[in-house]
Amino acid sequence: MVLPTYLKRDMKFGTWNISSLYRSGSLTTAARELARYKLDLAGVQEVWLDTGSRVTVGNYNFFDRKGNENHQLVTGSLVHHRIVISS
């Protein structure tokens, strides 16, 4: 099956062991770096940001899951808004 041109889309994925998103402005900096590399989705580990929800920053949505009581073991994803399905 051949897709029409308007449905074809390249996507770039990455991973990042970031461990410092608890600092003020660091999530914005991370989103800026992803935009610079033109990444659509990045899995991030050891983020130390424990929202357990969705946060919008720039053109990205940050999703994470709750870690333990010491804010450890938190993983998340930064996803470009064009591939996030709104609910």
Chimera marker file (.cmm) of the C-alpha trace (Angstrom):
<marker_set name="trace">
<marker id="1" x="0.000" y="0.000" z="0.000" r="1" g="1" b="0" radius="0.5"/>
<marker id="2" x="1.338" y="3.391" z="-0.980" r="1" g="1" b="0" radius="0.5"/>
<marker id="3" x="0.375" y="6.317" z="1.266" r="1" g="1" b="0" radius="0.5"/>
<marker id="4" x="-0.521" y="9.697" z="-0.202" r="1" g="1" b="0" radius="0.5"/>
<marker id="5" x="2.240" y="12.291" z="0.179" r="1" g="1" b="0" radius="0.5"/>
<marker id="6" x="0.302" y="14.303" z="2.769" r="1" g="1" b="0" radius="0.5"/>
<marker id="7" x="0.197" y="11.268" z="5.102" r="1" g="1" b="0" radius="0.5"/>
<marker id="8" x="3.926" y="10.537" z="4.924" r="1" g="1" b="0" radius="0.5"/>
<marker id="9" x="5.872" y="11.961" z="7.827" r="1" g="1" b="0" radius="0.5"/>
<marker id="10" x="9.363" y="11.359" z="9.085" r="1" g="1" b="0" radius="0.5"/>
<marker id="11" x="9.780" y="11.224" z="12.839" r="1" g="1" b="0" radius="0.5"/>
<marker id="12" x="12.911" y="11.489" z="14.961" r="1" g="1" b="0" radius="0.5"/>
<marker id="13" x="13.213" y="9.722" z="18.312" r="1" g="1" b="0" radius="0.5"/>
<marker id="14" x="15.819" y="9.925" z="21.045" r="1" g="1" b="0" radius="0.5"/>
<marker id="15" x="16.621" y="9.139" z="24.677" r="1" g="1" b="0" radius="0.5"/>
<marker id="16" x="18.214" y="11.290" z="27.348" r="1" g="1" b="0" radius="0.5"/>
<marker id="17" x="19.454" y="10.545" z="30.861" r="1" g="1" b="0" radius="0.5"/>
<marker id="18" x="18.767" y="14.049" z="32.115" r="1" g="1" b="0" radius="0.5"/>
<marker id="19" x="18.687" y="13.863" z="35.967" r="1" g="1" b="0" radius="0.5"/>
<marker id="20" x="18.276" y="17.618" z="36.514" r="1" g="1" b="0" radius="0.5"/>
<marker id="21" x="14.754" y="18.715" z="35.556" r="1" g="1" b="0" radius="0.5"/>
<marker id="22" x="14.015" y="19.768" z="39.130" r="1" g="1" b="0" radius="0.5"/>
<marker id="23" x="15.855" y="23.069" z="38.569" r="1" g="1" b="0" radius="0.5"/>
<marker id="24" x="13.823" y="26.095" z="37.535" r="1" g="1" b="0" radius="0.5"/>
<marker id="25" x="13.707" y="26.524" z="33.752" r="1" g="1" b="0" radius="0.5"/>
<marker id="26" x="15.360" y="23.188" z="32.978" r="1" g="1" b="0" radius="0.5"/>
<marker id="27" x="12.277" y="21.686" z="31.335" r="1" g="1" b="0" radius="0.5"/>
<marker id="28" x="12.157" y="24.676" z="28.974" r="1" g="1" b="0" radius="0.5"/>
<marker id="29" x="15.856" y="24.190" z="28.214" r="1" g="1" b="0" radius="0.5"/>
<marker id="30" x="15.283" y="20.497" z="27.482" r="1" g="1" b="0" radius="0.5"/>
<marker id="31" x="12.412" y="21.308" z="25.098" r="1" g="1" b="0" radius="0.5"/>
<marker id="32" x="14.609" y="23.874" z="23.363" r="1" g="1" b="0" radius="0.5"/>
<marker id="33" x="17.361" y="21.265" z="22.872" r="1" g="1" b="0" radius="0.5"/>
<marker id="34" x="14.890" y="18.780" z="21.404" r="1" g="1" b="0" radius="0.5"/>
<marker id="35" x="13.665" y="21.446" z="18.982" r="1" g="1" b="0" radius="0.5"/>
<marker id="36" x="17.263" y="22.216" z="18.017" r="1" g="1" b="0" radius="0.5"/>
<marker id="37" x="17.820" y="18.562" z="17.085" r="1" g="1" b="0" radius="0.5"/>
<marker id="38" x="14.346" y="18.397" z="15.506" r="1" g="1" b="0" radius="0.5"/>
<marker id="39" x="13.287" y="15.463" z="17.688" r="1" g="1" b="0" radius="0.5"/>
<marker id="40" x="9.607" y="14.551" z="17.828" r="1" g="1" b="0" radius="0.5"/>
<marker id="41" x="9.785" y="12.265" z="20.843" r="1" g="1" b="0" radius="0.5"/>
<marker id="42" x="12.395" y="11.671" z="23.519" r="1" g="1" b="0" radius="0.5"/>
<marker id="43" x="12.291" y="9.221" z="26.383" r="1" g="1" b="0" radius="0.5"/>
<marker id="44" x="13.951" y="10.735" z="29.454" r="1" g="1" b="0" radius="0.5"/>
<marker id="45" x="15.266" y="8.884" z="32.499" r="1" g="1" b="0" radius="0.5"/>
<marker id="46" x="16.072" y="10.015" z="36.027" r="1" g="1" b="0" radius="0.5"/>
<marker id="47" x="14.242" y="13.276" z="35.533" r="1" g="1" b="0" radius="0.5"/>
<marker id="48" x="13.769" y="14.141" z="39.228" r="1" g="1" b="0" radius="0.5"/>
<marker id="49" x="10.555" y="15.943" z="38.320" r="1" g="1" b="0" radius="0.5"/>
<marker id="50" x="7.635" y="14.102" z="39.809" r="1" g="1" b="0" radius="0.5"/>
<marker id="51" x="4.413" y="15.627" z="38.496" r="1" g="1" b="0" radius="0.5"/>
<marker id="52" x="2.648" y="12.399" z="37.542" r="1" g="1" b="0" radius="0.5"/>
<marker id="53" x="0.840" y="14.272" z="34.811" r="1" g="1" b="0" radius="0.5"/>
<marker id="54" x="1.200" y="16.219" z="31.567" r="1" g="1" b="0" radius="0.5"/>
<marker id="55" x="3.008" y="19.559" z="31.355" r="1" g="1" b="0" radius="0.5"/>
<marker id="56" x="3.134" y="21.704" z="28.208" r="1" g="1" b="0" radius="0.5"/>
<marker id="57" x="6.399" y="23.501" z="27.502" r="1" g="1" b="0" radius="0.5"/>
<marker id="58" x="7.052" y="25.233" z="24.188" r="1" g="1" b="0" radius="0.5"/>
<marker id="59" x="6.047" y="22.895" z="21.350" r="1" g="1" b="0" radius="0.5"/>
<marker id="60" x="6.347" y="19.813" z="23.564" r="1" g="1" b="0" radius="0.5"/>
<marker id="61" x="4.267" y="17.972" z="26.103" r="1" g="1" b="0" radius="0.5"/>
<marker id="62" x="6.085" y="16.355" z="29.004" r="1" g="1" b="0" radius="0.5"/>
<marker id="63" x="4.533" y="13.198" z="30.405" r="1" g="1" b="0" radius="0.5"/>
<marker id="64" x="5.937" y="11.447" z="33.458" r="1" g="1" b="0" radius="0.5"/>
<marker id="65" x="4.969" y="8.855" z="35.983" r="1" g="1" b="0" radius="0.5"/>
<marker id="66" x="5.245" y="9.063" z="39.737" r="1" g="1" b="0" radius="0.5"/>
<marker id="67" x="8.496" y="7.801" z="41.226" r="1" g="1" b="0" radius="0.5"/>
<marker id="68" x="9.085" y="6.697" z="44.776" r="1" g="1" b="0" radius="0.5"/>
<marker id="69" x="8.848" y="8.937" z="47.872" r="1" g="1" b="0" radius="0.5"/>
<marker id="70" x="12.403" y="10.237" z="47.259" r="1" g="1" b="0" radius="0.5"/>
<marker id="71" x="11.509" y="11.409" z="43.712" r="1" g="1" b="0" radius="0.5"/>
<marker id="72" x="13.692" y="8.637" z="42.296" r="1" g="1" b="0" radius="0.5"/>
<marker id="73" x="13.045" y="6.246" z="39.441" r="1" g="1" b="0" radius="0.5"/>
<marker id="74" x="10.991" y="8.781" z="37.504" r="1" g="1" b="0" radius="0.5"/>
<marker id="75" x="10.842" y="8.334" z="33.741" r="1" g="1" b="0" radius="0.5"/>
<marker id="76" x="9.036" y="10.442" z="31.215" r="1" g="1" b="0" radius="0.5"/>
<marker id="77" x="8.619" y="11.472" z="27.617" r="1" g="1" b="0" radius="0.5"/>
<marker id="78" x="8.831" y="14.765" z="25.796" r="1" g="1" b="0" radius="0.5"/>
<marker id="79" x="6.471" y="14.586" z="22.820" r="1" g="1" b="0" radius="0.5"/>
<marker id="80" x="6.090" y="17.236" z="20.104" r="1" g="1" b="0" radius="0.5"/>
<marker id="81" x="2.568" y="18.670" z="20.098" r="1" g="1" b="0" radius="0.5"/>
<marker id="82" x="1.921" y="17.618" z="16.487" r="1" g="1" b="0" radius="0.5"/>
<marker id="83" x="1.869" y="13.926" z="17.478" r="1" g="1" b="0" radius="0.5"/>
<marker id="84" x="-0.040" y="14.225" z="20.777" r="1" g="1" b="0" radius="0.5"/>
<marker id="85" x="-3.712" y="13.322" z="20.602" r="1" g="1" b="0" radius="0.5"/>
<marker id="86" x="-5.727" y="15.818" z="22.631" r="1" g="1" b="0" radius="0.5"/>
<marker id="87" x="-8.218" y="14.458" z="25.092" r="1" g="1" b="0" radius="0.5"/>
<link id1="1" id2="2" r="1" g="1" b="0" radius="0.2"/>
<link id1="2" id2="3" r="1" g="1" b="0" radius="0.2"/>
<link id1="3" id2="4" r="1" g="1" b="0" radius="0.2"/>
<link id1="4" id2="5" r="1" g="1" b="0" radius="0.2"/>
<link id1="5" id2="6" r="1" g="1" b="0" radius="0.2"/>
<link id1="6" id2="7" r="1" g="1" b="0" radius="0.2"/>
<link id1="7" id2="8" r="1" g="1" b="0" radius="0.2"/>
<link id1="8" id2="9" r="1" g="1" b="0" radius="0.2"/>
<link id1="9" id2="10" r="1" g="1" b="0" radius="0.2"/>
<link id1="10" id2="11" r="1" g="1" b="0" radius="0.2"/>
<link id1="11" id2="12" r="1" g="1" b="0" radius="0.2"/>
<link id1="12" id2="13" r="1" g="1" b="0" radius="0.2"/>
<link id1="13" id2="14" r="1" g="1" b="0" radius="0.2"/>
<link id1="14" id2="15" r="1" g="1" b="0" radius="0.2"/>
<link id1="15" id2="16" r="1" g="1" b="0" radius="0.2"/>
<link id1="16" id2="17" r="1" g="1" b="0" radius="0.2"/>
<link id1="17" id2="18" r="1" g="1" b="0" radius="0.2"/>
<link id1="18" id2="19" r="1" g="1" b="0" radius="0.2"/>
<link id1="19" id2="20" r="1" g="1" b="0" radius="0.2"/>
<link id1="20" id2="21" r="1" g="1" b="0" radius="0.2"/>
<link id1="21" id2="22" r="1" g="1" b="0" radius="0.2"/>
<link id1="22" id2="23" r="1" g="1" b="0" radius="0.2"/>
<link id1="23" id2="24" r="1" g="1" b="0" radius="0.2"/>
<link id1="24" id2="25" r="1" g="1" b="0" radius="0.2"/>
<link id1="25" id2="26" r="1" g="1" b="0" radius="0.2"/>
<link id1="26" id2="27" r="1" g="1" b="0" radius="0.2"/>
<link id1="27" id2="28" r="1" g="1" b="0" radius="0.2"/>
<link id1="28" id2="29" r="1" g="1" b="0" radius="0.2"/>
<link id1="29" id2="30" r="1" g="1" b="0" radius="0.2"/>
<link id1="30" id2="31" r="1" g="1" b="0" radius="0.2"/>
<link id1="31" id2="32" r="1" g="1" b="0" radius="0.2"/>
<link id1="32" id2="33" r="1" g="1" b="0" radius="0.2"/>
<link id1="33" id2="34" r="1" g="1" b="0" radius="0.2"/>
<link id1="34" id2="35" r="1" g="1" b="0" radius="0.2"/>
<link id1="35" id2="36" r="1" g="1" b="0" radius="0.2"/>
<link id1="36" id2="37" r="1" g="1" b="0" radius="0.2"/>
<link id1="37" id2="38" r="1" g="1" b="0" radius="0.2"/>
<link id1="38" id2="39" r="1" g="1" b="0" radius="0.2"/>
<link id1="39" id2="40" r="1" g="1" b="0" radius="0.2"/>
<link id1="40" id2="41" r="1" g="1" b="0" radius="0.2"/>
<link id1="41" id2="42" r="1" g="1" b="0" radius="0.2"/>
<link id1="42" id2="43" r="1" g="1" b="0" radius="0.2"/>
<link id1="43" id2="44" r="1" g="1" b="0" radius="0.2"/>
<link id1="44" id2="45" r="1" g="1" b="0" radius="0.2"/>
<link id1="45" id2="46" r="1" g="1" b="0" radius="0.2"/>
<link id1="46" id2="47" r="1" g="1" b="0" radius="0.2"/>
<link id1="47" id2="48" r="1" g="1" b="0" radius="0.2"/>
<link id1="48" id2="49" r="1" g="1" b="0" radius="0.2"/>
<link id1="49" id2="50" r="1" g="1" b="0" radius="0.2"/>
<link id1="50" id2="51" r="1" g="1" b="0" radius="0.2"/>
<link id1="51" id2="52" r="1" g="1" b="0" radius="0.2"/>
<link id1="52" id2="53" r="1" g="1" b="0" radius="0.2"/>
<link id1="53" id2="54" r="1" g="1" b="0" radius="0.2"/>
<link id1="54" id2="55" r="1" g="1" b="0" radius="0.2"/>
<link id1="55" id2="56" r="1" g="1" b="0" radius="0.2"/>
<link id1="56" id2="57" r="1" g="1" b="0" radius="0.2"/>
<link id1="57" id2="58" r="1" g="1" b="0" radius="0.2"/>
<link id1="58" id2="59" r="1" g="1" b="0" radius="0.2"/>
<link id1="59" id2="60" r="1" g="1" b="0" radius="0.2"/>
<link id1="60" id2="61" r="1" g="1" b="0" radius="0.2"/>
<link id1="61" id2="62" r="1" g="1" b="0" radius="0.2"/>
<link id1="62" id2="63" r="1" g="1" b="0" radius="0.2"/>
<link id1="63" id2="64" r="1" g="1" b="0" radius="0.2"/>
<link id1="64" id2="65" r="1" g="1" b="0" radius="0.2"/>
<link id1="65" id2="66" r="1" g="1" b="0" radius="0.2"/>
<link id1="66" id2="67" r="1" g="1" b="0" radius="0.2"/>
<link id1="67" id2="68" r="1" g="1" b="0" radius="0.2"/>
<link id1="68" id2="69" r="1" g="1" b="0" radius="0.2"/>
<link id1="69" id2="70" r="1" g="1" b="0" radius="0.2"/>
<link id1="70" id2="71" r="1" g="1" b="0" radius="0.2"/>
<link id1="71" id2="72" r="1" g="1" b="0" radius="0.2"/>
<link id1="72" id2="73" r="1" g="1" b="0" radius="0.2"/>
<link id1="73" id2="74" r="1" g="1" b="0" radius="0.2"/>
<link id1="74" id2="75" r="1" g="1" b="0" radius="0.2"/>
<link id1="75" id2="76" r="1" g="1" b="0" radius="0.2"/>
<link id1="76" id2="77" r="1" g="1" b="0" radius="0.2"/>
<link id1="77" id2="78" r="1" g="1" b="0" radius="0.2"/>
<link id1="78" id2="79" r="1" g="1" b="0" radius="0.2"/>
<link id1="79" id2="80" r="1" g="1" b="0" radius="0.2"/>
<link id1="80" id2="81" r="1" g="1" b="0" radius="0.2"/>
<link id1="81" id2="82" r="1" g="1" b="0" radius="0.2"/>
<link id1="82" id2="83" r="1" g="1" b="0" radius="0.2"/>
<link id1="83" id2="84" r="1" g="1" b="0" radius="0.2"/>
<link id1="84" id2="85" r="1" g="1" b="0" radius="0.2"/>
<link id1="85" id2="86" r="1" g="1" b="0" radius="0.2"/>
<link id1="86" id2="87" r="1" g="1" b="0" radius="0.2"/>
</marker_set>
